[in-house]
Amino acid sequence: MKMAFSNPHITATAVEAQEFMDLSRRYRVTGVPKTIINDSVEILGGLPEDDFIAQAFPDLTATS
């Protein structure tokens, strides 16, 4: 993810859903990839970068 490289305040962790079933249940993983941001934004599936950013940060990408 390019943002993690350009901003030291952003971190990411990848978890193997089948090996960490407690986390899979906690975050209700029903498919992969599933991205969870600050326990509030959930994105299921792979998206093009622009679409991912729009879903992850809707306030930054909203048009007037």
C-alpha positions as CSV (number, residue, x, y, z in Angstrom):
1,M,0.0,0.0,0.0
2,K,1.6,3.3,-1.1
3,M,0.2,5.3,1.8
4,A,2.0,3.3,4.4
5,F,5.3,4.0,2.7
6,S,4.6,7.8,2.4
7,N,3.3,8.3,5.9
8,P,5.0,7.0,9.0
9,H,1.7,7.4,11.0
10,I,0.0,4.6,9.0
11,T,0.7,1.0,9.8
12,A,-0.7,-2.2,8.5
13,T,-0.9,-5.8,9.7
14,A,-1.8,-8.8,7.6
15,V,-3.4,-11.7,9.4
16,E,-4.1,-15.2,7.9
17,A,-7.8,-15.7,8.6
18,Q,-7.6,-19.5,8.8
19,E,-4.8,-19.5,11.3
20,F,-6.2,-16.8,13.7
21,M,-9.8,-17.9,14.0
22,D,-10.4,-15.7,17.1
23,L,-9.6,-12.6,15.1
24,S,-11.7,-13.9,12.2
25,R,-14.7,-14.3,14.4
26,R,-14.1,-10.9,16.2
27,Y,-14.1,-9.0,12.9
28,R,-16.7,-11.3,11.2
29,V,-14.4,-12.2,8.3
30,T,-16.6,-13.9,5.7
31,G,-14.2,-13.3,2.7
32,V,-10.8,-12.1,2.0
33,P,-9.3,-9.6,1.5
34,K,-11.1,-7.7,4.3
35,T,-9.6,-4.4,5.4
36,I,-10.5,-2.9,8.8
37,I,-9.5,0.6,9.5
38,N,-9.5,1.8,13.2
39,D,-12.2,-0.7,14.0
40,S,-14.7,1.5,12.2
41,V,-14.4,1.2,8.4
42,E,-14.6,-2.3,6.8
43,I,-13.8,-2.9,3.2
44,L,-14.5,-6.4,1.8
45,G,-12.7,-7.4,-1.4
46,G,-10.0,-6.1,-3.6
47,L,-10.5,-2.7,-5.0
48,P,-8.5,-0.4,-7.4
49,E,-6.5,2.1,-5.4
50,D,-8.7,5.1,-6.0
51,D,-11.8,3.2,-5.0
52,F,-10.1,1.9,-1.9
53,I,-9.1,5.4,-0.8
54,A,-12.6,6.7,-1.5
55,Q,-14.1,4.1,0.8
56,A,-11.4,4.3,3.5
57,F,-11.4,8.1,3.7
58,P,-14.8,9.3,2.5
59,D,-14.4,12.8,4.1
60,L,-11.2,13.4,2.1
61,T,-12.6,12.3,-1.2
62,A,-16.1,13.9,-1.1
63,T,-16.8,16.3,-3.8
64,S,-18.5,19.6,-3.1
